[in-house]
Amino acid sequence: MTESEFHRAVDGVLERIERSIDDEPELDVDLEAGILTVTFPDESRVIVNRQTPNREIWVAARSGGFHFASREGEWRDTRSGDELFASLARVIESQGGARVTWK
């Protein structure tokens, strides 16, 4: 994947996350300069951002840090193999109690 392809792919992922979380009234989502921040009512946060040199998407949450790489058209956790959106939904529900439906 070229750097341009990587940036386009990650932009699409971040926009999908933002669009989906915007519908959750108890969550605040902010996408700025390629960094997406989800803020919960208790002021805790989940951060999703791109790591261009590694061609990965990184997620930082209360439960830990996760790295996702593109594998056969899906973003997969580099350790567990879990899919990004499934993993992120679990993290958000665990940390803030909200269930996100991805659009």
NUMAR-556196 format. One record per residue (C-alpha): residue number from 1; residue in three letters; x, y, z. Coordinates in steps of 0.05 Angstrom, whole numbers, plus 5000, padded with zeros to 4 digits. Layout:
BEGIN
NODE resi resn   px   py   pz
NODE  NUM  ala    X    Y    Z
...
END
This chain:
BEGIN
NODE resi resn   px   py   pz
NODE    1  met 5000 5000 5000
NODE    2  thr 5029 5067 4980
NODE    3  glu 5028 5125 5028
NODE    4  ser 4973 5159 4988
NODE    5  glu 4931 5096 4989
NODE    6  phe 4942 5089 5063
NODE    7  his 4920 5160 5078
NODE    8  arg 4857 5153 5035
NODE    9  ala 4840 5087 5069
NODE   10  val 4850 5115 5139
NODE   11  asp 4811 5178 5123
NODE   12  gly 4753 5134 5103
NODE   13  val 4758 5094 5168
NODE   14  leu 4761 5156 5212
NODE   15  glu 4703 5188 5175
NODE   16  arg 4661 5125 5184
NODE   17  ile 4676 5123 5259
NODE   18  glu 4659 5197 5266
NODE   19  arg 4594 5190 5226
NODE   20  ser 4572 5131 5268
NODE   21  ile 4589 5160 5336
NODE   22  asp 4557 5227 5319
NODE   23  asp 4490 5192 5329
NODE   24  glu 4507 5172 5400
NODE   25  pro 4482 5228 5446
NODE   26  glu 4524 5208 5506
NODE   27  leu 4589 5209 5466
NODE   28  asp 4628 5268 5438
NODE   29  val 4670 5256 5377
NODE   30  asp 4722 5302 5348
NODE   31  leu 4763 5290 5285
NODE   32  glu 4820 5339 5276
NODE   33  ala 4885 5333 5237
NODE   34  gly 4876 5258 5228
NODE   35  ile 4865 5244 5302
NODE   36  leu 4796 5221 5324
NODE   37  thr 4778 5230 5397
NODE   38  val 4717 5199 5430
NODE   39  thr 4701 5231 5497
NODE   40  phe 4655 5196 5546
NODE   41  pro 4611 5229 5600
NODE   42  asp 4664 5213 5653
NODE   43  glu 4714 5252 5610
NODE   44  ser 4754 5189 5593
NODE   45  arg 4775 5183 5520
NODE   46  val 4789 5135 5464
NODE   47  ile 4838 5161 5413
NODE   48  val 4843 5133 5342
NODE   49  asn 4899 5157 5297
NODE   50  arg 4943 5138 5239
NODE   51  gln 5015 5115 5244
NODE   52  thr 5040 5128 5174
NODE   53  pro 5110 5098 5180
NODE   54  asn 5080 5031 5203
NODE   55  arg 5018 5036 5157
NODE   56  glu 4975 5023 5219
NODE   57  ile 4916 5052 5256
NODE   58  trp 4928 5057 5330
NODE   59  val 4873 5058 5384
NODE   60  ala 4888 5082 5454
NODE   61  ala 4836 5066 5507
NODE   62  arg 4831 5056 5582
NODE   63  ser 4838 4981 5569
NODE   64  gly 4902 4988 5530
NODE   65  gly 4933 5004 5463
NODE   66  phe 4916 4968 5399
NODE   67  his 4950 4968 5330
NODE   68  phe 4912 4952 5267
NODE   69  ala 4942 4936 5198
NODE   70  ser 4906 4927 5132
NODE   71  arg 4900 4853 5117
NODE   72  glu 4861 4831 5055
NODE   73  gly 4818 4893 5055
NODE   74  glu 4803 4893 5130
NODE   75  trp 4839 4928 5188
NODE   76  arg 4861 4873 5236
NODE   77  asp 4894 4876 5304
NODE   78  thr 4967 4858 5295
NODE   79  arg 4965 4814 5357
NODE   80  ser 4896 4783 5363
NODE   81  gly 4873 4788 5291
NODE   82  asp 4808 4821 5314
NODE   83  glu 4774 4867 5263
NODE   84  leu 4780 4942 5278
NODE   85  phe 4706 4960 5280
NODE   86  ala 4687 4900 5323
NODE   87  ser 4745 4914 5370
NODE   88  leu 4729 4988 5374
NODE   89  ala 4655 4973 5389
NODE   90  arg 4676 4929 5447
NODE   91  val 4724 4982 5474
NODE   92  ile 4671 5037 5470
NODE   93  glu 4619 4994 5503
NODE   94  ser 4667 4972 5558
NODE   95  gln 4693 5041 5572
NODE   96  gly 4630 5082 5564
NODE   97  gly 4571 5035 5561
NODE   98  ala 4549 5058 5492
NODE   99  arg 4533 5011 5435
NODE  100  val 4556 5037 5368
NODE  101  thr 4525 5016 5302
NODE  102  trp 4574 5026 5245
NODE  103  lys 4549 5060 5183
END
